[in-house]
């Protein structure tokens, strides 16, 4: 799953440390999310969306398996 978290965070002028504190997670969690190494729990995805007053879909992009038969 891809996301626009880093782009959105930077456009709001928010540091990783400050976002992490607001969401009650570690700065490393924010970094891992932004680098695509970690997919958030549904609860964390909702917290992030609520923090930025966006929908989850505005931040996180679900990509279906490209080998999925149609």
Beta strands, then each sheet from edge to edge (+ up, - down):
strand 1: 2-3
strand 2: 60-61
sheet 1: 1+ 2-
end
